[in-house]
Amino acid sequence: MSALPRRDRAALAMAASWLGERFFRTFRPADLDVDPAPFDALLMQRDRRVGVTVAPLWDAEAPAPGASAFVSLLSEDVAEGGYVVWVPTGAQLPVDEPQRSGYRLIFERGLRGLAAGERREVRIPAILRLAKIEAEGAYVSVAGGLASRWTDLSEGVGGAFHLDSRSIHRLPEEEAEVAIVLSRVRDRAALLNPEEVTEVHVHDTWTVSRLPIDEPSGVTVIAAPPDIDAKDGTLVRRTLRRAVRRASEQRAASDVDFSVLLLEAPLAHMSDELATSSLRGMSPAAYSNIDSILLVADGRVREVLQPRQRPWERDR
């Protein structure tokens, strides 16, 4: 496990915990002296070997700008435990001061007091730009993270507006908090005259979590370069096919009791994932020898492919 990148080790720790809760068994990473080949990693369930193929659903060779430096910075603020900062797709990590120090304070407070396996949202200041185009009409055109809520924003406004919300990469999970953001935009819209522009101060909402175990210790940042769109169906299908092919080859070359393809995605919300629908579009023969497929995103784990058989059921 220690030979894996931090991102993959964090995903593996979450998968082991999820499998344990799902099947009421204990799954743990194999000892360091156990060679996982041909798999990327091994989990143990009693004396049973679970082979794991770990694959990001983006071209992960190019790291997100500022990720390494931000990991070092945040790791200085945690005394013990393993933590993850989940950067939503399209968002950028700070690379310069004073923004980097400001983010450090935000995330230090966000990570403080997290229990093992717990996740929470962290609010990052964001500025929207709102322009009134015409006095007539009742319509708000939206670019960016609030685009899906344009009908809510248009409700009750007087005039035609354009909202630049590209600084929003992830909306809060609680609808009441989303309603506050929408209300602020509408309130500012009511004060504008045609051809006027104003700023609306809100928050972007990222996720942080604490791993169920203390490995990898410190802080891990799971992020893709900002030009990567994790909701690009073509990208997801291409990287998924590649991951399935590699996992199938590893399974065919091994004698493990169970195999898992563990996917990673830099999504704003797990509900945005396209792996499930992309898998349905593939021939079942391509993944017929893979026992289970799991997806890790936004501090959660989702089962994409359910196992047809479970070797530990023979314990009953």
C-alpha positions as CSV (number, residue, x, y, z in Angstrom):
1,M,0.0,0.0,0.0
2,S,2.9,2.4,0.8
3,A,4.0,2.2,-2.8
4,L,0.8,3.7,-4.1
5,P,0.3,7.5,-4.6
6,R,-1.3,9.2,-1.6
7,R,-4.5,9.7,-3.6
8,D,-4.8,5.9,-4.3
9,R,-3.9,5.0,-0.7
10,A,-6.7,7.3,0.6
11,A,-9.2,5.8,-1.8
12,L,-8.1,2.3,-0.8
13,A,-8.6,3.1,2.9
14,M,-12.1,4.3,2.2
15,A,-12.9,1.3,0.1
16,A,-11.8,-1.1,2.8
17,S,-14.0,0.6,5.4
18,W,-17.0,0.6,3.0
19,L,-16.6,-3.1,2.3
20,G,-16.4,-3.8,6.0
21,E,-19.6,-1.9,6.6
22,R,-21.4,-3.4,3.6
23,F,-20.5,-7.0,4.3
24,F,-20.0,-7.0,8.1
25,R,-16.5,-8.2,7.7
26,T,-13.1,-6.7,8.5
27,F,-11.0,-5.7,5.4
28,R,-7.4,-4.4,6.0
29,P,-4.5,-3.6,3.7
30,A,-2.1,-6.5,3.3
31,D,1.2,-6.4,5.2
32,L,4.1,-4.5,3.6
33,D,6.0,-7.6,2.9
34,V,3.2,-9.1,0.7
35,D,3.6,-8.4,-3.0
36,P,0.2,-7.3,-4.5
37,A,1.3,-8.1,-8.1
38,P,-0.3,-8.2,-10.5
39,F,-2.8,-5.9,-8.7
40,D,-2.1,-2.4,-7.5
41,A,-2.9,-3.3,-3.9
42,L,-4.2,-6.2,-1.7
43,L,-6.8,-6.2,1.0
44,M,-7.2,-9.1,3.4
45,Q,-10.4,-10.5,4.8
46,R,-9.2,-13.1,7.3
47,D,-7.0,-15.3,5.0
48,R,-8.8,-14.3,1.8
49,R,-7.0,-12.0,-0.6
50,V,-8.9,-9.2,-2.3
51,G,-7.0,-7.8,-5.3
52,V,-7.6,-4.1,-6.0
53,T,-7.0,-2.2,-9.2
54,V,-7.0,1.6,-8.6
55,A,-7.8,3.9,-11.4
56,P,-8.6,7.6,-11.7
57,L,-11.3,8.6,-14.2
58,W,-9.2,11.3,-15.7
59,D,-5.7,11.6,-17.1
60,A,-3.9,11.8,-13.8
61,E,-0.3,12.0,-15.0
62,A,-0.5,15.8,-14.9
63,P,-1.0,16.9,-11.3
64,A,-3.3,19.8,-10.4
65,P,-1.3,23.0,-10.1
66,G,-0.4,23.8,-6.5
67,A,-1.6,20.4,-5.1
68,S,1.8,19.3,-3.8
69,A,2.6,22.5,-2.0
70,F,-0.9,22.7,-0.5
71,V,-0.6,19.2,0.8
72,S,2.6,20.1,2.6
73,L,1.1,23.3,4.0
74,L,-2.1,21.7,5.4
75,S,-0.2,18.6,6.8
76,E,1.7,20.9,9.1
77,D,-1.6,21.8,10.8
78,V,-2.8,18.3,11.7
79,A,-1.3,16.5,14.6
80,E,-2.6,13.0,13.8
81,G,-4.9,11.1,11.5
82,G,-5.4,11.0,7.7
83,Y,-7.5,13.7,6.0
84,V,-8.7,14.4,2.4
85,V,-9.5,17.7,0.7
86,W,-11.9,16.9,-2.3
87,V,-11.4,19.6,-4.9
88,P,-14.5,19.8,-7.2
89,T,-14.0,19.7,-10.9
90,G,-12.9,23.0,-12.5
91,A,-11.7,24.5,-9.2
92,Q,-8.2,25.8,-8.7
93,L,-6.0,25.4,-5.7
94,P,-4.2,28.6,-4.5
95,V,-0.6,29.0,-5.7
96,D,0.2,32.5,-4.5
97,E,-0.2,34.6,-1.4
98,P,-2.3,35.9,0.3
99,Q,-4.8,33.5,-1.1
100,R,-2.8,30.4,-0.1
101,S,-2.7,31.5,3.5
102,G,-6.4,32.3,3.5
103,Y,-7.2,28.9,2.2
104,R,-4.9,27.3,4.8
105,L,-6.9,29.0,7.6
106,I,-10.2,27.9,6.1
107,F,-9.2,24.3,5.7
108,E,-7.4,24.1,9.1
109,R,-10.7,25.0,10.7
110,G,-12.6,22.7,8.5
111,L,-10.5,19.7,9.3
112,R,-10.5,20.4,13.1
113,G,-12.5,18.0,15.2
114,L,-13.4,15.5,12.4
115,A,-14.0,12.0,13.6
116,A,-12.7,9.0,11.7
117,G,-14.9,8.4,8.6
118,E,-16.6,11.8,9.0
119,R,-17.0,14.4,6.2
120,R,-18.1,18.0,6.2
121,E,-18.5,21.0,3.8
122,V,-16.1,23.9,3.9
123,R,-17.1,27.4,2.7
124,I,-14.7,29.3,0.5
125,P,-15.5,33.0,-0.3
126,A,-16.6,33.5,-3.9
127,I,-17.6,36.6,-5.9
128,L,-20.3,36.5,-8.6
129,R,-20.8,39.2,-11.2
130,L,-24.4,40.3,-12.0
131,A,-25.3,42.6,-14.8
132,K,-28.7,44.0,-15.7
133,I,-29.1,44.0,-19.5
134,E,-32.6,45.3,-20.0
135,A,-35.5,46.7,-18.0
136,E,-38.0,44.5,-19.7
137,G,-38.6,40.8,-19.1
138,A,-38.0,38.5,-16.1
139,Y,-35.0,36.4,-17.0
140,V,-31.5,35.6,-15.7
141,S,-29.0,33.9,-18.0
142,V,-26.3,32.1,-16.0
143,A,-22.8,30.9,-16.7
144,G,-21.0,28.7,-14.3
145,G,-22.0,26.7,-11.2
146,L,-25.5,28.2,-10.8
147,A,-26.5,27.6,-14.4
148,S,-28.8,24.7,-13.4
149,R,-30.8,27.1,-11.1
150,W,-31.5,29.8,-13.7
151,T,-35.3,29.2,-13.4
152,D,-35.1,29.8,-9.6
153,L,-33.0,32.9,-10.1
154,S,-35.5,34.3,-12.7
155,E,-38.5,33.9,-10.4
156,G,-39.7,37.4,-9.4
157,V,-36.9,39.5,-11.0
158,G,-37.8,42.6,-13.0
159,G,-35.7,42.8,-16.2
160,A,-33.2,40.7,-18.1
161,F,-29.9,39.9,-16.3
162,H,-26.7,37.9,-16.9
163,L,-25.0,36.2,-13.9
164,D,-21.3,35.0,-14.1
165,S,-21.1,32.3,-11.5
166,R,-18.0,30.6,-12.7
167,S,-16.4,31.0,-9.3
168,I,-19.0,28.4,-8.0
169,H,-17.8,24.9,-8.5
170,R,-19.9,23.0,-6.0
171,L,-23.3,23.9,-4.4
172,P,-24.1,23.0,-0.8
173,E,-25.9,19.7,-0.2
174,E,-28.6,21.4,1.9
175,E,-31.2,23.0,-0.2
176,A,-31.7,25.7,2.4
177,E,-28.2,26.9,2.0
178,V,-28.6,27.0,-1.8
179,A,-31.7,29.1,-1.3
180,I,-29.6,31.6,0.6
181,V,-27.3,32.0,-2.3
182,L,-30.2,32.4,-4.8
183,S,-31.8,34.9,-2.5
184,R,-28.7,37.1,-2.4
185,V,-28.5,37.2,-6.2
186,R,-32.2,38.2,-6.5
187,D,-31.8,40.8,-3.8
188,R,-28.9,42.4,-5.6
189,A,-30.8,42.2,-8.9
190,A,-33.6,44.3,-7.4
191,L,-31.2,47.2,-6.9
192,L,-29.8,47.4,-10.4
193,N,-30.6,49.7,-13.2
194,P,-30.1,48.7,-16.9
195,E,-26.4,48.4,-17.9
196,E,-25.3,48.4,-14.3
197,V,-23.0,45.6,-12.9
198,T,-22.6,44.5,-9.3
199,E,-20.7,41.9,-7.3
200,V,-22.5,39.3,-5.2
201,H,-20.5,37.8,-2.3
202,V,-21.3,34.2,-1.6
203,H,-19.4,30.9,-1.0
204,D,-18.1,28.0,-3.0
205,T,-18.5,24.8,-1.0
206,W,-15.9,22.1,-1.0
207,T,-15.7,18.8,0.9
208,V,-13.2,17.6,3.5
209,S,-13.2,14.2,5.2
210,R,-11.2,12.2,7.7
211,L,-10.1,8.7,6.6
212,P,-11.3,5.7,8.7
213,I,-7.7,4.8,9.4
214,D,-4.6,7.0,9.9
215,E,-2.9,5.9,6.6
216,P,-1.9,7.9,4.7
217,S,-1.4,10.3,7.6
218,G,-1.5,14.0,7.1
219,V,-3.6,15.6,4.3
220,T,-4.3,14.3,0.9
221,V,-5.7,16.5,-1.9
222,I,-7.7,14.8,-4.6
223,A,-7.9,17.2,-7.5
224,A,-7.7,17.2,-11.3
225,P,-6.2,20.0,-13.3
226,P,-8.9,22.8,-13.7
227,D,-9.2,22.1,-17.4
228,I,-10.4,18.6,-16.8
229,D,-14.2,18.2,-16.9
230,A,-15.1,15.2,-14.7
231,K,-18.6,15.3,-16.2
232,D,-17.3,14.9,-19.8
233,G,-18.9,11.7,-20.9
234,T,-16.3,11.0,-23.6
235,L,-13.5,11.3,-21.1
236,V,-15.2,9.1,-18.5
237,R,-16.0,6.4,-21.1
238,R,-12.5,6.4,-22.4
239,T,-10.8,6.2,-19.0
240,L,-13.3,3.7,-17.7
241,R,-12.7,1.3,-20.7
242,R,-9.0,1.6,-20.0
243,A,-9.4,0.9,-16.3
244,V,-11.8,-2.1,-16.9
245,R,-9.3,-3.6,-19.4
246,R,-6.4,-3.3,-16.9
247,A,-8.5,-4.7,-14.0
248,S,-9.6,-7.6,-16.2
249,E,-6.1,-8.4,-17.2
250,Q,-4.9,-8.3,-13.5
251,R,-7.8,-10.6,-12.5
252,A,-7.0,-13.1,-15.2
253,A,-3.3,-13.2,-14.1
254,S,-4.1,-13.8,-10.4
255,D,-5.6,-16.4,-8.0
256,V,-7.2,-14.0,-5.5
257,D,-10.5,-14.8,-3.9
258,F,-12.1,-11.5,-4.9
259,S,-11.3,-8.5,-7.1
260,V,-12.2,-4.9,-7.0
261,L,-11.8,-2.1,-9.5
262,L,-11.6,1.1,-7.5
263,L,-12.4,4.2,-9.4
264,E,-11.7,7.8,-8.4
265,A,-13.4,10.9,-9.7
266,P,-13.0,14.7,-8.8
267,L,-16.7,15.3,-8.7
268,A,-18.6,18.1,-7.0
269,H,-21.3,15.6,-5.9
270,M,-21.5,11.8,-6.2
271,S,-24.8,12.3,-8.0
272,D,-22.8,13.7,-10.9
273,E,-21.0,10.4,-11.6
274,L,-21.2,8.9,-15.1
275,A,-19.4,5.7,-14.4
276,T,-22.6,3.7,-13.7
277,S,-24.2,4.8,-17.0
278,S,-20.9,4.4,-18.9
279,L,-20.6,0.8,-17.6
280,R,-24.1,0.0,-18.8
281,G,-23.0,1.0,-22.3
282,M,-20.2,-1.5,-22.3
283,S,-20.3,-5.1,-23.2
284,P,-20.7,-7.2,-20.0
285,A,-18.0,-9.5,-21.4
286,A,-15.5,-6.7,-20.9
287,Y,-15.9,-6.8,-17.1
288,S,-17.2,-10.3,-16.6
289,N,-14.3,-11.5,-14.4
290,I,-14.2,-8.4,-12.2
291,D,-16.1,-9.1,-9.0
292,S,-16.9,-5.5,-7.9
293,I,-16.5,-1.9,-9.1
294,L,-16.5,0.9,-6.5
295,L,-16.3,4.6,-7.1
296,V,-14.8,7.1,-4.6
297,A,-15.7,10.8,-5.0
298,D,-16.6,13.8,-2.8
299,G,-15.8,11.9,0.4
300,R,-18.2,9.0,-0.4
301,V,-18.0,5.5,-1.9
302,R,-20.6,4.2,-4.4
303,E,-21.0,0.6,-5.7
304,V,-21.0,0.7,-9.5
305,L,-21.0,-3.0,-10.1
306,Q,-22.4,-5.4,-7.4
307,P,-20.6,-8.7,-6.8
308,R,-22.3,-11.8,-8.1
309,Q,-20.7,-14.0,-5.5
310,R,-18.9,-13.3,-2.2
311,P,-16.4,-15.8,-0.9
312,W,-16.9,-14.8,2.7
313,E,-20.6,-15.9,2.6
314,R,-19.3,-19.4,3.1
315,D,-18.6,-18.4,6.7
316,R,-22.3,-18.5,7.4
